[in-house]
Amino acid sequence: MLMVEKLQAAYGPAQVLFDMTFEIGAGEVVTLLGRNGMGKTTTINTIMGLIPARGGKVTFDGDMLTGQPPYRIAQHGLGLVPEGRQVFPTLTVEENLIATAAARFGAPVWTLERVYQFFPRLAERRANMGNQLSGGEQQMLAIGRALMTNPRLLILDEATEGLAPLVRAEIWECLARLKKDGQSILLVDKHLNAMLKLAERHVIVEKGCVVWTGTSAELAADGALKQRYLQV
């Protein structure tokens, strides 16, 4: 589905990504792992066109995404839950959801009613402004807003960052339900044990390069690998 091939990106003269290469198949959950500052968010932002690629390419079902503006990339079926949530603070929950609603691939799978069924707390807070929500509610809203685009690939950057343990567990359960429904997901997060249970494959990033890719079973069994690349 998604092919990232020799992707390069930079901030001014400082190159950050060096020939990043990985892929995601339909219905797969894949994670990007690595310590802070290793290029995970830059990879996501370059895929989405928020940072221009300096080399390599990104294709989605054979269509070239590299060089297209972010809104065109989203129209191909990529939905982003950005780091920091970035909900619209002066819009209500319902207005946040309606703002991104799209049905690009036939009848929409995700409607306002289905998002409310998926996140009952959002239904309860539908008239509240985005800045009146807790961190967990804002994250639910950010996920719901991305789902309202009816994405074929859902991308989450720091899916549970800063959330209380109970709320974090609720988000993981929601992602597991999405996986069961066949949703393709690219995920960045710091909670390795939860990701080992959720994802089929993992891509470890070190200084803007892919240094390892493999299954949850392979990663769980390799303590030296985790020590080298994932532990602070």
C-alpha positions, 0 to 999 in steps of 0.5 A: 500500500505505502512504499517509502523508498530512499526518502531524504529530508532536511531542515535547511542545510542539516540533513535529517533523513538518509535513504529511509525505506520501508513499506506498509501493506493493506490491513497492516499495523506498522510502527516507527520506533527509536529514541527522541530526535531520530527522525520519526516525526520528520519521516511522517511529515515528509510522507504527508508533504509537510516537509519537502523531500530532498530525495527518494520517493513515497508512493501509495498504491502506485501513485506518486505522493512525493512533491504533492501538497499536503491536501492532495496527499490526504485526498489519496486516503492518508489521515494524520493524527499529528503530534500535539493533537492540534484540535481546533480550539475555538470549534466545538467537538462536532465542528472539529469532526465535520470540518474534515469529513470526506467521502472519497472512496464511495459510501463513507465508512466513518460518519459523525454517528459512527465516531460518536459510537466509537468514542462515546465521550465525544458524543457527551462533549459534542457542544464543548470547544476543543480547548475545553477538553482534557488531554485524553478527550483531545486525543480521541477528537484528533483520532475521530477527526482523522477517521472522518476523512475516511482514510485508507491509512491512518497515521498517528504521531505520539498516539498516547503521549502525555496521557494518564494510564487509564486513558492511554489504555482506552486509546490502545483499545480503540486502536485494537478495534480499528485493527480488527476492522482492517484499518491500515495504521502507521504508528509512533509511540513510546510504549513498546509493550503496547505496540508489540501487542498491536503491530505486526511489524516494526521499523527502528529509526536511528539518526534518520536511517532504518537500522532494523525491521522485523516482527513483534516476536523478533523484537520481543526476543532481542534484548540487545536490540532494544537496549541499543536502539530503544532504551534511554 
